[in-house]
C-alpha cells in the first residue's frame, strides 16, 4: 500500500492508495493541532482474519468517494416501496460495498507540496470507466479543497456519495449539529443492526428535533451521540449544500460545503459501538457526514429505478452520467476554533 502526503501552513495530512482514503489530517488552529477524522482501531492489524476483510474495511478512515454508493445487492427484507422493481436488480454491476474504488488501490497521477491527485480504473464491463480525485490543502486557512471526476463508459444513472467519517465522542450529546432551519430527516427503512438501532425505522420527512426512538420517545438528533451503544442511519434533506458541527469539549467546529445540485441529501452514519461482530467488535465510534445522491446505502438497483420514497418526494437518489462528458464535483472540509 502507498501513502502520499501533503501540507500547507494550516493543514497536513495523507492519502492512502487503498480506497483512496484521506486521513489522518491535522488542522492548525492558531498553534493548536486537531485531527477530527475517525481511524478504525483495527487498521494496523495483520492477522489472517483482518486480511479476509473487504478492502473498504481493512484500513477504514477519514474520507473517500463511493461510486456507486451503497451495498452491492438489494436487501430482500425492505418495505415494499423501498424495493427495486422486478428486473432492476442488476441495474449497475458492482460486487463491492460502496463500489470498486472503495475496495481497491488507486494510483498517483500528480503530487505537489499542497496537493495530491490520484486515479483508479474500473474493470471492463462496468458502467464506470475511471475516477480521478484531488485533495488540496488550502493556502490561507485550515481547510481542504477536494474534487472528484467520474468518467462513465456509457450513459447511466448511479448513486454517488462522499464519505467523510469523524470522531464520535464517548459522552452523550457532546457533538452539536448546526442544521438549516428547513432541514428534514428520514430514518433507515429497517433496523441498521437488529436490537441495537436507537431510532424507529422508516420515519419519513420528519423534523430532526422530533424523531421517535425505538421505544416511542422524542429524540433530537442535533446533539450526538445518543445515550448507549447504537448504530443508526439518518438521511437529511434541505441542507442547501452545507452542514457544520461543533465539539464543545475539544474547542473546534467542522464545516462541510458541497454542490447541493449534485448531492441533495446528507446521510448521517451514527456508529456508537453498536456493531459487535468483527472487525467492529463494539470498538468503533464514528460519525459519517456523507453528501449523497442515493437512497441511503440501498445500492444501485434501488437508485436506478427512481421509484423509492425519497425520489418520489422530490429528492433525487442518483446522478445521470454520460459517456460524452465526465462528471465533476468540488467540495470543502474546513476546521475552525469554536
C-alpha positions as CSV (number, residue, x, y, z in Angstrom):
1,X,0.0,0.0,0.0
2,X,1.2,3.5,-0.9
3,X,0.7,6.7,1.1
4,X,1.0,10.2,-0.3
5,X,1.4,13.3,2.0
6,X,0.5,16.9,1.5
7,X,0.9,20.1,3.6
8,X,0.3,23.8,3.8
9,X,0.9,26.3,6.7
10,X,-2.6,25.3,8.0
11,X,-3.1,21.6,7.1
12,X,-1.1,18.5,6.9
13,X,-2.3,15.0,6.0
14,X,-2.1,11.9,3.9
15,X,-4.0,9.9,1.3
16,X,-3.6,6.1,1.1
17,X,-3.9,4.1,-2.1
18,X,-6.4,1.6,-0.6
19,X,-9.8,3.1,-1.2
20,X,-8.2,6.4,-2.0
21,X,-8.9,7.2,1.6
22,X,-7.9,10.5,3.2
23,X,-6.6,10.6,6.8
24,X,-5.3,11.3,9.3
25,X,-5.3,15.1,8.7
26,X,-4.2,17.7,11.2
27,X,-5.6,21.2,11.1
28,X,-3.6,24.1,12.7
29,X,-5.9,26.3,14.7
30,X,-3.6,29.1,15.8
31,X,-0.8,26.8,17.0
32,X,-3.1,24.0,18.2
33,X,-3.3,20.9,16.0
34,X,-6.5,18.9,15.9
35,X,-7.2,15.7,14.0
36,X,-11.0,15.2,13.6
37,X,-11.2,12.2,11.3
38,X,-12.1,8.7,12.6
39,X,-9.5,6.0,12.1
40,X,-10.5,2.3,12.5
41,X,-8.8,0.8,15.6
42,X,-8.1,-2.4,13.7
43,X,-6.3,-0.5,10.8
44,X,-2.9,-1.8,11.6
45,X,-3.8,-5.4,12.5
46,X,-2.1,-8.0,10.3
47,X,-3.7,-11.4,11.1
48,X,-5.5,-13.7,8.7
49,X,-9.0,-12.6,9.8
50,X,-8.0,-9.0,9.0
51,X,-6.7,-9.9,5.6
52,X,-10.0,-11.5,4.7
53,X,-11.9,-8.2,5.2
54,X,-13.2,-6.3,2.2
55,X,-10.8,-3.6,1.2
56,X,-13.1,-0.8,2.4
57,X,-12.8,-2.1,6.0
58,X,-9.1,-3.0,6.2
59,X,-7.9,0.5,6.8
60,X,-11.1,2.4,7.2
61,X,-10.5,6.1,7.8
62,X,-11.2,9.7,7.1
63,X,-12.9,10.5,3.8
64,X,-13.3,8.9,0.3
65,X,-15.7,8.8,-2.6
66,X,-18.2,6.0,-3.2
67,X,-19.2,5.2,-6.8
68,X,-21.7,3.6,-6.8
69,X,-22.7,4.4,-3.2
70,X,-24.3,1.6,-1.3
71,X,-24.5,-2.1,-0.9
72,X,-23.8,-4.5,-3.8
73,X,-27.2,-6.3,-3.8
74,X,-30.8,-5.2,-2.9
75,X,-32.0,-6.3,0.6
76,X,-34.9,-8.7,0.3
77,X,-36.5,-7.6,3.6
78,X,-37.1,-4.0,2.7
79,X,-40.6,-2.5,2.9
80,X,-42.3,-2.8,-0.5
81,X,-42.0,0.7,-1.7
82,X,-38.2,0.7,-1.0
83,X,-37.6,-2.4,-3.2
84,X,-36.4,-2.0,-6.8
85,X,-39.0,-3.1,-9.4
86,X,-38.6,-6.6,-10.7
87,X,-36.0,-6.8,-13.4
88,X,-33.9,-3.8,-12.0
89,X,-31.9,-5.9,-9.5
90,X,-28.7,-5.8,-11.7
91,X,-29.1,-2.2,-12.9
92,X,-25.4,-1.3,-12.2
93,X,-23.0,-4.2,-11.9
94,X,-20.6,-3.8,-8.9
95,X,-19.9,-6.6,-6.4
96,X,-18.2,-4.4,-3.8
97,X,-19.7,-2.4,-1.0
98,X,-19.7,1.3,-1.9
99,X,-18.2,0.5,-5.2
100,X,-15.0,-0.9,-6.8
101,X,-12.9,2.2,-5.9
102,X,-13.7,1.9,-2.2
103,X,-12.1,-1.5,-2.1
104,X,-9.1,-1.3,-4.4
105,X,-5.8,0.6,-4.8
106,X,-5.6,3.9,-6.5
107,X,-2.5,5.2,-8.4
108,X,-0.8,8.5,-8.1
109,X,-1.3,10.9,-11.0
110,X,0.2,14.1,-9.7
111,X,1.7,15.3,-6.5
112,X,2.8,18.7,-5.2
113,X,3.5,20.1,-1.7
114,X,-0.1,21.0,-1.1
115,X,-2.0,18.7,-3.4
116,X,-2.3,15.0,-4.4
117,X,-4.2,13.7,-7.4
118,X,-5.0,10.0,-7.7
119,X,-7.0,7.8,-10.1
120,X,-8.4,4.4,-10.5
121,X,-9.7,2.4,-13.5
122,X,-12.8,0.2,-13.1
123,X,-13.0,-3.3,-14.6
124,X,-14.1,-3.9,-18.2
125,X,-17.9,-4.2,-18.4
126,X,-18.6,-1.7,-15.6
127,X,-20.7,1.3,-16.3
128,X,-17.9,3.5,-14.7
129,X,-14.6,3.7,-16.5
130,X,-12.4,5.8,-14.2
131,X,-12.4,8.1,-11.2
132,X,-10.0,10.9,-10.6
133,X,-9.7,12.5,-7.1
134,X,-7.7,15.6,-6.0
135,X,-7.1,16.6,-2.4
136,X,-5.6,20.1,-1.8
137,X,-4.6,21.8,1.5
138,X,-5.9,25.4,1.4
139,X,-3.2,28.0,1.3
140,X,-4.9,30.6,3.6
141,X,-7.0,28.6,6.1
142,X,-7.4,25.3,7.9
143,X,-9.4,23.7,5.1
144,X,-9.3,21.0,2.5
145,X,-10.5,21.5,-1.1
146,X,-11.5,18.3,-2.8
147,X,-12.6,17.4,-6.3
148,X,-14.0,14.2,-7.9
149,X,-14.3,13.3,-11.5
150,X,-16.3,10.4,-12.7
151,X,-15.7,9.1,-16.3
152,X,-18.6,6.8,-17.4
153,X,-18.2,4.2,-20.2
154,X,-21.9,4.7,-21.2
155,X,-24.8,6.7,-20.2
156,X,-26.3,5.6,-16.8
157,X,-27.8,6.6,-13.5
158,X,-25.7,5.8,-10.5
159,X,-26.0,6.6,-6.7
160,X,-22.9,8.6,-5.7
161,X,-21.7,9.7,-2.3
162,X,-18.9,11.3,-0.5
163,X,-17.9,9.6,2.7
164,X,-16.3,11.7,5.5
165,X,-16.2,10.0,8.9
166,X,-15.4,11.9,12.0
167,X,-14.6,11.0,15.6
168,X,-17.7,10.5,17.7
169,X,-17.4,11.5,21.4
170,X,-17.8,8.9,24.1
171,X,-20.0,11.1,26.3
172,X,-23.6,11.5,25.1
173,X,-24.7,14.8,23.5
174,X,-21.2,16.2,23.2
175,X,-21.3,16.9,19.4
176,X,-23.7,19.6,18.3
177,X,-25.1,19.8,14.7
178,X,-26.0,23.1,13.2
179,X,-28.7,22.4,10.6
180,X,-30.5,24.6,8.2
181,X,-34.0,25.6,9.5
182,X,-35.7,23.9,6.6
183,X,-33.9,20.6,7.0
184,X,-35.9,17.3,7.3
185,X,-34.9,13.8,8.3
186,X,-35.5,10.2,7.2
187,X,-34.5,7.1,9.1
188,X,-33.3,3.9,7.5
189,X,-36.2,1.7,6.4
190,X,-35.1,-1.2,8.6
191,X,-33.1,-1.6,11.8
192,X,-29.5,-0.9,10.9
193,X,-28.3,-3.5,13.4
194,X,-31.0,-5.7,14.9
195,X,-31.7,-4.8,18.5
196,X,-29.1,-2.1,18.5
197,X,-30.7,0.7,16.5
198,X,-31.8,3.6,18.6
199,X,-34.2,5.3,16.2
200,X,-37.5,3.9,14.9
201,X,-37.0,2.7,11.3
202,X,-38.7,4.3,8.3
203,X,-39.6,7.7,9.6
204,X,-40.1,10.0,6.7
205,X,-39.7,13.7,6.2
206,X,-39.6,14.5,9.9
207,X,-38.0,17.4,11.8
208,X,-34.5,16.5,13.1
209,X,-35.5,17.5,16.6
210,X,-38.6,15.3,16.7
211,X,-37.7,11.8,15.6
212,X,-39.0,8.8,17.5
213,X,-36.8,6.4,19.4
214,X,-37.4,2.7,19.1
215,X,-39.5,2.9,22.3
216,X,-41.5,5.9,21.0
217,X,-39.8,8.7,22.9
218,X,-38.9,12.0,21.1
219,X,-35.3,12.3,20.0
220,X,-33.4,15.4,18.9
221,X,-30.5,14.3,16.7
222,X,-28.9,17.7,16.6
223,X,-26.9,16.6,19.6
224,X,-25.0,13.4,19.4
225,X,-24.2,10.7,20.3
226,X,-27.4,9.3,21.7
227,X,-27.1,7.5,25.0
228,X,-25.9,3.9,24.9
229,X,-24.4,1.7,22.2
230,X,-26.2,2.0,18.9
231,X,-26.0,2.0,15.1
232,X,-28.2,4.4,13.1
233,X,-28.6,5.9,9.7
234,X,-30.4,9.2,9.2
235,X,-30.7,11.0,5.8
236,X,-31.0,14.8,6.0
237,X,-32.6,16.8,3.2
238,X,-33.0,20.6,2.8
239,X,-29.4,21.4,3.9
240,X,-28.6,23.5,0.9
241,X,-25.1,22.0,0.5
242,X,-23.8,22.9,3.9
243,X,-23.6,21.4,7.4
244,X,-21.5,22.3,10.4
245,X,-20.9,20.7,13.8
246,X,-19.1,21.5,17.0
247,X,-17.1,19.6,19.6
248,X,-17.5,21.9,22.6
249,X,-15.2,19.8,24.8
250,X,-12.4,20.0,22.2
251,X,-13.0,23.6,21.1
252,X,-13.4,23.2,17.4
253,X,-16.0,23.0,14.6
254,X,-16.1,21.3,11.2
255,X,-17.9,23.0,8.2
256,X,-18.6,20.9,5.1
257,X,-19.8,22.5,1.9
258,X,-20.7,20.8,-1.4
259,X,-22.8,21.3,-4.5
260,X,-26.4,20.7,-3.5
261,X,-27.4,20.2,-7.1
262,X,-25.1,17.2,-7.2
263,X,-25.8,15.9,-3.7
264,X,-29.3,16.9,-2.5
265,X,-29.1,14.9,0.8
266,X,-26.6,14.1,3.5
267,X,-26.5,10.7,5.2
268,X,-25.6,10.6,8.9
269,X,-24.0,7.3,9.9
270,X,-24.1,7.3,13.7
271,X,-21.8,4.5,14.7
272,X,-21.6,4.4,18.5
273,X,-20.2,0.9,19.3
274,X,-23.4,-0.8,18.0
275,X,-21.7,-3.4,15.8
276,X,-20.5,-6.3,17.9
277,X,-19.1,-8.6,15.1
278,X,-15.5,-8.5,13.8
279,X,-13.8,-6.1,13.0
280,X,-16.1,-3.7,14.7
281,X,-16.4,-5.6,18.0
282,X,-18.0,-2.7,19.8
283,X,-14.8,-0.6,19.5
284,X,-15.7,1.7,16.6
285,X,-17.1,5.2,17.2
286,X,-17.6,7.5,14.2
287,X,-20.0,10.0,12.6
288,X,-20.3,9.7,8.9
289,X,-21.5,13.1,7.4
290,X,-22.0,11.9,3.8
291,X,-23.3,14.2,1.0
292,X,-25.2,11.8,-1.3
293,X,-27.4,11.4,-4.3
294,X,-28.6,8.0,-3.1
295,X,-31.4,6.2,-1.3
296,X,-29.4,5.6,1.9
297,X,-26.9,2.8,1.1
298,X,-29.5,0.6,-0.5
299,X,-27.5,0.4,-3.7
300,X,-27.5,0.9,-7.4
301,X,-30.6,-1.1,-8.2
302,X,-32.9,0.8,-5.9
303,X,-31.4,4.1,-7.0
304,X,-31.5,3.4,-10.8
305,X,-35.2,2.5,-10.5
306,X,-36.1,6.0,-9.3
307,X,-39.2,4.8,-7.6
308,X,-38.1,4.9,-3.9
309,X,-40.0,7.1,-1.4
310,X,-37.2,9.7,-1.4
311,X,-37.2,10.1,-5.2
312,X,-41.0,10.2,-5.3
313,X,-40.9,13.0,-2.7
314,X,-38.6,15.1,-5.0
315,X,-35.2,14.2,-3.6
316,X,-33.0,12.7,-6.5
317,X,-31.3,9.4,-5.5
318,X,-28.9,9.0,-8.4
319,X,-26.8,11.1,-10.7
320,X,-27.1,11.0,-14.5
321,X,-23.7,10.2,-16.0
322,X,-22.8,10.4,-19.7
323,X,-20.0,8.9,-21.7
324,X,-19.6,12.2,-23.6
325,X,-18.5,14.3,-20.7
326,X,-17.0,13.5,-17.2
327,X,-19.0,14.4,-14.1
328,X,-17.0,16.7,-11.8
329,X,-17.9,18.0,-8.4
330,X,-16.0,20.1,-5.8
331,X,-16.4,20.3,-2.1
332,X,-14.7,21.7,1.0
333,X,-14.0,20.5,4.6
334,X,-12.9,23.3,6.9
335,X,-11.9,23.3,10.6
336,X,-12.4,26.3,12.9
337,X,-11.8,27.2,16.5
338,X,-15.1,27.1,18.4
